[in-house]
Amino acid sequence: MSAPAWLTDLIDDAAIFPPGNAPLERAVSEHRSHQISEYAELVGGFVVSDVKLPDLIDVLDEGDEIPLAINLVVTGGAGAIEPAVRWATRAPLLELRALELALRNEADLAHNAKRAITALDQLEADLGNLPVYVEPPKLDGPPSAGWLAALDELAAYDLRLKFRTGGADQAAFPTCGELGDAITAALDRELAFKCTAGLHHAVRQIDTESGLTHHGFLNVLRATRAGLDGDDPADVLAEESTAALLHGFDTEEAERTRRWFTGFGSCSVLEPHDDLVELGLL
């Protein structure tokens, strides 16, 4: 089975991150299995933090012919970017597929964005056209002038954004309005974005175990399309009807929309995969 083009590299494998917290060796083994499965085209990079790089290298098999393609998450500030990139690019068993970092939630976000940009500039020869995702703090209400100014700085360097869409409690989940505002701000600046955390299922729903309300990745995709068409993404993000989200669904339009919503990281690849199968989309 070949995944349709609009689903290619949709899910980055974040199995070692909460709430999955899979042991590293098992996570790598399962990722390798995903890569040779019938849904292999659905799966993007293996997400790992810089602090886990030594452990990751230790568990890799030197007999593997294909390096492990990773999304490297830098956990420190701007000063941590350079050593993390050097380490990852010089490890023969790794292929750096994308770089992800977060802006510290401080008063002058635009200044923090500039510091990150300066650090990335110094690595231009190493990074080339590597996708770089920068995560601004989760919105708590409408976007502030400082939050938007930070996005302006990132847009000037054609970086990408990363929006956190969940966590351990409901406060970690942006409201539909907040996530909609974030998507609108990204599109206004022609910034592609990915999401992370909480998008285990295609359609917005309440998790039966935790009782938390989760956003749906199909909601995000169609909300992005709505934003591109000049409509309010929040209305689509709030939709809980599968029939409504599938009404008028067009795969070519979805493929064009993936130019902006590039995908999401998930601690489970199989949960979103199974939803796509159940909905007849895969």
N, C-alpha and C positions, 0 to 999 in steps of 0.2 A: 504494500500500500504506500502510495506517495502522498504526502501532505500537500494540500493546495497551496499556491504561492502566498496567499494572505496569512497562512499559518506558519510559514517558515521562520525558524528561530524565535518563536513566540515566547517560550518559557526558558529562562535561565535557571539552572539547577542549583538551588540554594539549600540543599538537603542538610548541610551541617549547621545551619542557622536556626534559631527558634522559630516556631515551636517544635520543629522536627528534631533538631539536635542529633542527627545521625552521627555515629562514630565515623571518623574521617576515612578509615580504610574501607568500611562498608559503603560509604557514600561514593567513593571513587569507583568501586566495583560496580555499583548499581548504575552510575553514570555511564560507564563503559557499556553496560548492557543496553541502556537507552540508545546509545550511539549506533548500535547494530540492530535495533528493533525495527519493526515495520513503521513506527512513528518517529524514526530518528530525525527527520527534517523538522519536526516540531520543537526539538530541544536545542537550546543555545549553549552558552558556556557554563563551565563549572564555577560557581561563585565561591571565592575564598578570601579571607581577610589577610592583610600583610603579616599579622602576628602568627598566622597559621601556616605561612609559607614553608618554614623549615620542616614542620611535621608533614606537610603535604609531599614535599620532595622525598622525605624518608620512606613514605609508603608507596611511592611510584615504582613500578617495575622497570628496571633499566633495559629489559628485553622488549618493551613496548616500541613498536616501529613508529607510532604516531604520537607526538607530544600531546599532553593534556591541554586543551584550550581553556583558558581561565578568564573570568572577570575578576580583577583584583580590586578589593575594597581597601582603601587606605583609611586606617582608623585614627591616625593622628592629624595634626594640622598640616599646613603647607610644607613645613619642614620635613614631614614624613614621606612626601611624595617621591622625592628623588631616590632615597635608598630603596624604597619598595619597588620602584620601576627597575632600577639597576639589578636588583636581586632576581626579579621575575624574568627579565629579558636575557640574563646570563645563565639561567638554569636550562640545560639542554632538554630536560624532560617536560618543559612547560612552553606553551605558546600564549603570549599575552594577547587576549582577544578584545578586552575593553578595560578601562580604568574607571573606578567609581570612588568618589570622595564626598564628604559632607562639609558644609560651611558651619563653623561654630556659631551657636546661637548667641551672638553678642550684639551690642548696640549698633555698631557700624558694620552691617552685613556687606555693604558695597566694598568697604576696605578689605574685608576678609576675602571677598571674591577677587579683588585685585591681587592679593597675596598669592592665592592659588594660581591665578593666571601667570604671575611672574615665575612661580616654580615650574609650571608646565612649559612656559617659554624656554626655560633653560634646558628642557629635555626634548626640544623639538626634533632633534636628530634621532632620538630613540623612539619617540612616539609616532612620528610620521602622520598618517591619517587615522591613527587609532581612535576609536570612539571614546570620548571622555564624558562621563556623566557626573554632574555636580548636584548634590542634594541640598536645597535650601531648607530651613526649618519648616516644620508643618505649620500651616496657617492656623491661627486661633482667632477666627473672625475674618473680616475683609483684609486684603493685602495692605500692608503698611507701605509708606513711601520708601523706607529703607529696603524692604523686601523686594519691591519692584526695581529699585536702583541696582540691587545686586544682580537681578536678572538682566538688566540692561548691560552691565559689565560683561556677563557671560555671553550675551548675544553678540557683542562686539567681536568676540573671538570665536564665534560659531561653535561653542560647546553645546553639550546636551544637558537636560535636566533629569533629575530622579525624584519622584514624589513618593513619600511613604504613605501607604494606604491601609495600614493596620498595625497591630501590636498586641500586647498582653491584656490590655483593657480597652473599654470603649473610647476612652479619652485619646487613645493613640490613633483612632480612626478619624480621618477628616470627615466633616459632614459633607453632604452632597454639594452644598453651596461652596464650602471651602475648596473641595477638590475641583469643582467646576470653575471657580475663580483661578485656581492654579493652572488648569488646562487652558483657559482663555488667555492668561498672561503668557504662557508658553507660545501659543499660536500667534498671538499679537506680535511676538518678537521672532517668529519663524524658528522656534527652538523645538527640536525633537525631544521626546522624553520617554522614560521608562517608569514603571512603578515597582514598588517592592513591599512585601508583607501584606498578608490578608486576602490576596486575590486567588483563593483556592478554587473558586467556582465561577462558572460563566455568568450567572445571574445573581443579582443582589439578593441576599437571604440571611436568615438568622441561623447561626451555627447551633446545631442541636446539643452539642456538648458544653460549649462555653456560654451560650446565650447571647453572644456578641453578634451584632449586625455587620455583615461583611459586604464590601463592594463586589461587583461582578466584573470580570475582565471583558465580557461582551458589552456590558454597560459602558465601560471606559472606552472601548473601541467606537461604539456608536455615539457616545457623548463627544468624542473627538471629532467625529464626522459632523455632528450637529454644530459644534463650535466653528468648524471650517465653513459651514453653510450659513453662519450668522445667527444661529439659534442658541438657546441657553443650555449648556451641557448639564447643568444641575438637574433639569427635568428628566433627562435620559438616565442619569446616574441613579435617580430615585426609583426608576421603573423596576417592579418586581415581577412583572408578567413576562414569562418566556415568549409567549405568542406575540406580544407587543414588540419585543426586541427583535424577533425573527421576521416580523412583518416587513416586507419590502427589502429584505437583506440581499445585498448584491456583492458577490465575491470580488468583482473587479474594483468596486468602490472601496471595499474593505482593504484590498491590496494597496490602493492609493493612500488610504488612511494610515496604514502601517508606516508610511514615510515619516509620520509625526509621532504616533504611539508605537514605539519600536518593540515593546514587549514588557515582560514583567518577571521578576524573580520570585520563585516559589520553593518552599521546602519540600513540596510534593510535586512531582511531574505527573504522576498517575491520576491524581484527583482532577486537575483541569483536562487532562487527556480524556478521562472517562466521561466528563461532562460533554465534551465536543462530540464524542461518539454517540452518546445518548441523544444529543440534539440533532444528529444527522449531519453535522458539519465536518466530520472526519471519518 
